[in-house]
Amino acid sequence: MASRPRVRLDPQDRRAQLIALGLQILSARPASQVAVDDIAEAAGISRGLLFHYFSSKREFHLAVVQAAADELLTATDPDDTLPALEQLRLGLEAFVSFIERKHELYVALVRGSAGADPDLHAIFEDHRDKVAGRVCRVLGDAGGRPEVRTAVRGWLAFCEETVLHWMAHRTMRRQQLVMLCEQVVVAAVAAVLPPEDLPAWYREQAAAVAAAVPADAAARD
């Protein structure tokens, strides 16, 4: 394959270009299958020049994972002029869409955080904290309670694993997946706060979820 003609860029632009290429390539291929030479060739630079901008493949990988976390936050940023429940639902739909488009990149973000690399773990923890903060803000005053934040953090882990499993096995319709994640966070927060401490819209939604559970269970029986 012929190399692309080299284009002179200032250091900041070149670094941004390399990270963008990393996002593009790692969206479709596991990090273990991406060689530094692939990135350098796509950018039209030498392997040695790539290491002028990143001291190692690990540093480059961390920069790409950080960019992926930032991109996911942007993609799921709620419109705070919408009703709270709609913000939550649209955020979940955007989350699923992101993983559908950039599955391998998201796996690198989630699975990498479980490994031994403290820097990958720190990126993921910061990302999850920001997402939890968004969800808690949707809940109004109730979202400031520490027990609610704990419930939301646990729910995020549930969503991450559930969506990745769904991607691998397609065990339900997409809309069912979104509804499942939505109903689980409603039930989780309702389990740690008395009804009077929840917003009115949340009490209504929690009651609807609770009322649906016996009927669904009976239908399965």
C-alpha positions as CSV (number, residue, x, y, z in Angstrom):
1,M,0.0,0.0,0.0
2,A,1.4,3.4,-1.0
3,S,2.0,5.8,1.9
4,R,-0.1,9.0,1.9
5,P,1.7,12.2,1.1
6,R,3.0,13.9,4.2
7,V,1.3,17.2,5.3
8,R,3.1,19.5,7.7
9,L,0.9,20.3,10.7
10,D,1.8,22.1,13.9
11,P,2.3,19.8,16.9
12,Q,-1.1,20.3,18.5
13,D,-2.9,19.7,15.2
14,R,-0.8,16.6,14.5
15,R,-1.5,15.1,17.9
16,A,-5.2,15.8,17.5
17,Q,-5.1,14.1,14.0
18,L,-3.4,11.0,15.5
19,I,-5.9,10.7,18.3
20,A,-8.8,11.1,15.8
21,L,-7.3,8.3,13.6
22,G,-6.9,6.2,16.7
23,L,-10.6,6.7,17.5
24,Q,-11.5,5.7,14.0
25,I,-9.4,2.6,13.9
26,L,-10.0,1.4,17.4
27,S,-13.8,1.7,16.9
28,A,-13.7,-1.3,14.7
29,R,-10.7,-3.3,15.8
30,P,-9.4,-4.4,19.2
31,A,-6.4,-2.5,20.5
32,S,-4.3,-5.7,20.4
33,Q,-4.8,-5.9,16.6
34,V,-3.7,-2.3,15.9
35,A,0.0,-1.7,15.3
36,V,1.7,1.6,15.6
37,D,2.6,1.3,12.0
38,D,-1.1,1.3,11.0
39,I,-1.6,4.6,12.7
40,A,1.5,6.2,11.3
41,E,0.7,5.1,7.8
42,A,-2.9,6.4,8.0
43,A,-1.5,9.7,9.2
44,G,1.1,9.8,6.4
45,I,4.0,10.0,8.9
46,S,6.8,7.7,10.0
47,R,6.6,5.4,13.0
48,G,9.4,7.4,14.6
49,L,7.6,10.7,14.1
50,L,4.5,9.3,15.9
51,F,6.7,8.7,18.9
52,H,7.7,12.4,18.8
53,Y,4.1,13.2,19.8
54,F,3.5,10.2,22.1
55,S,6.3,8.6,24.2
56,S,5.0,5.1,23.8
57,K,2.1,3.1,22.4
58,R,0.6,3.0,25.9
59,E,0.6,6.8,26.0
60,F,-1.1,7.0,22.6
61,H,-3.7,4.4,23.8
62,L,-4.4,6.4,26.9
63,A,-4.9,9.5,24.8
64,V,-7.4,7.7,22.5
65,V,-9.3,6.2,25.4
66,Q,-9.6,9.6,27.1
67,A,-10.9,11.0,23.8
68,A,-13.4,8.2,23.6
69,A,-14.6,9.0,27.1
70,D,-15.0,12.7,26.2
71,E,-16.8,11.8,23.0
72,L,-19.2,9.6,24.8
73,L,-20.0,12.3,27.3
74,T,-20.7,14.7,24.5
75,A,-22.9,12.2,22.6
76,T,-25.0,11.6,25.7
77,D,-25.2,15.2,27.0
78,P,-28.9,15.7,27.9
79,D,-31.0,18.7,26.8
80,D,-31.9,20.1,30.2
81,T,-34.9,21.9,28.7
82,L,-36.6,18.5,28.3
83,P,-38.6,16.7,31.0
84,A,-36.4,14.8,33.4
85,L,-37.6,11.3,32.3
86,E,-37.1,12.2,28.6
87,Q,-33.6,13.4,29.3
88,L,-32.8,10.0,31.0
89,R,-34.4,8.0,28.1
90,L,-32.7,10.0,25.3
91,G,-29.3,9.7,27.2
92,L,-29.7,5.9,27.3
93,E,-30.6,5.7,23.6
94,A,-27.5,7.8,22.8
95,F,-25.4,5.5,25.0
96,V,-26.6,2.4,23.1
97,S,-26.1,4.1,19.8
98,F,-22.5,5.0,20.7
99,I,-21.6,1.5,21.6
100,E,-23.2,0.2,18.4
101,R,-21.1,2.5,16.4
102,K,-17.8,2.2,18.4
103,H,-18.1,-1.2,20.0
104,E,-14.4,-2.1,20.2
105,L,-13.5,1.4,21.5
106,Y,-16.0,1.2,24.2
107,V,-14.8,-2.3,25.2
108,A,-11.3,-0.8,25.5
109,L,-12.7,1.8,27.8
110,V,-14.7,-0.5,30.1
111,R,-12.5,-3.6,30.1
112,G,-9.3,-1.6,30.3
113,S,-10.5,0.0,33.5
114,A,-10.7,-3.5,35.1
115,G,-7.1,-4.3,34.3
116,A,-3.9,-3.4,36.1
117,D,-3.3,-0.1,34.4
118,P,-4.0,2.7,37.0
119,D,-4.2,5.4,34.3
120,L,-6.9,3.6,32.3
121,H,-8.8,3.0,35.6
122,A,-8.6,6.7,36.5
123,I,-10.0,7.7,33.0
124,F,-12.9,5.4,33.5
125,E,-13.6,6.3,37.0
126,D,-13.6,10.0,36.1
127,H,-16.0,9.3,33.2
128,R,-18.3,7.2,35.4
129,D,-18.3,10.0,38.0
130,K,-19.4,12.6,35.5
131,V,-22.2,10.4,34.1
132,A,-23.4,9.6,37.6
133,G,-23.4,13.4,38.3
134,R,-25.6,14.0,35.3
135,V,-28.1,11.4,36.3
136,C,-28.2,12.7,39.9
137,R,-28.8,16.2,38.6
138,V,-31.8,15.0,36.7
139,L,-33.2,13.8,40.1
140,G,-33.1,17.3,41.6
141,D,-32.6,17.5,45.3
142,A,-32.8,13.8,45.8
143,G,-29.8,13.4,43.5
144,G,-27.6,15.0,46.2
145,R,-28.1,12.2,48.6
146,P,-25.1,9.9,49.0
147,E,-27.2,6.7,48.9
148,V,-28.7,7.8,45.6
149,R,-25.2,8.3,44.1
150,T,-24.3,4.8,45.3
151,A,-27.4,3.4,43.6
152,V,-26.7,5.3,40.4
153,R,-23.0,4.2,40.3
154,G,-24.2,0.6,40.6
155,W,-26.8,1.1,37.9
156,L,-24.1,2.4,35.5
157,A,-22.1,-0.8,35.9
158,F,-25.3,-2.7,35.2
159,C,-25.9,-0.7,32.0
160,E,-22.4,-1.2,30.8
161,E,-22.4,-4.9,31.2
162,T,-26.0,-5.3,30.0
163,V,-25.4,-3.4,26.8
164,L,-22.2,-5.2,26.0
165,H,-23.9,-8.6,26.5
166,W,-26.8,-7.4,24.3
167,M,-24.3,-6.4,21.6
168,A,-22.9,-9.9,21.6
169,H,-26.1,-11.9,21.8
170,R,-29.0,-9.6,20.7
171,T,-31.3,-11.2,23.3
172,M,-34.1,-8.5,23.0
173,R,-35.2,-5.7,20.9
174,R,-33.2,-2.4,21.2
175,Q,-36.1,-0.5,22.7
176,Q,-36.6,-3.3,25.3
177,L,-32.9,-2.8,26.2
178,V,-33.4,0.9,26.7
179,M,-36.6,0.4,28.7
180,L,-34.8,-2.2,30.9
181,C,-32.0,0.2,31.8
182,E,-34.5,3.0,32.4
183,Q,-36.7,0.9,34.7
184,V,-33.7,-0.5,36.7
185,V,-32.5,3.0,37.6
186,V,-36.0,4.0,38.6
187,A,-36.3,0.9,40.9
188,A,-32.8,1.3,42.3
189,V,-33.3,4.9,43.4
190,A,-36.8,4.2,44.7
191,A,-35.3,1.4,46.8
192,V,-32.9,3.7,48.8
193,L,-35.2,6.7,49.4
194,P,-38.7,7.0,50.9
195,P,-41.3,8.1,48.4
196,E,-41.7,11.5,50.0
197,D,-38.1,12.3,49.2
198,L,-38.5,11.6,45.5
199,P,-39.7,14.1,42.8
200,A,-43.3,13.7,41.9
201,W,-42.5,12.5,38.4
202,Y,-40.2,9.9,39.8
203,R,-42.8,8.6,42.3
204,E,-45.2,8.1,39.4
205,Q,-42.6,6.3,37.3
206,A,-41.5,4.1,40.2
207,A,-45.2,3.2,40.9
208,A,-45.6,2.2,37.2
209,V,-42.5,0.0,37.3
210,A,-43.6,-1.7,40.5
211,A,-47.1,-2.3,39.1
212,A,-45.7,-3.8,35.9
213,V,-43.5,-6.4,37.7
214,P,-46.2,-8.8,38.9
215,A,-48.0,-8.7,35.6
216,D,-44.9,-9.4,33.7
217,A,-43.9,-12.2,36.0
218,A,-47.4,-13.7,35.7
219,A,-47.2,-13.6,32.0
220,R,-44.0,-15.5,32.0
221,D,-45.5,-18.2,34.3
